[in-house]
Amino acid sequence: MGNTEDSLHPGKRLIDRVVETVCTCFVGPQTDEGVQLQIIKVCIILLLILSVTTQYIHCMTCRGVCD
């Protein structure tokens, strides 16, 4: 997902579109607290997915050296 190209916007990464979509829900201090909490949750999930994916790719390039 991290480096996957956005099929609707060539030259742009899919992850960028996901982040932009989520962030457009935040309209300032008046944004409902429930919406703010969901935005934070999505950001945390994205960070976890990207870090696990990056670590997996790194370990695959180590050819089994990494545990």
Secondary structure, DSSP 8 states (H G I E B T S, - for coil): --S-B-TTSTTSBHHHHHHHHHHTT--STTS-HHHHHHHHHHHHHHHHHHHHHHHHHHHHHTTT---
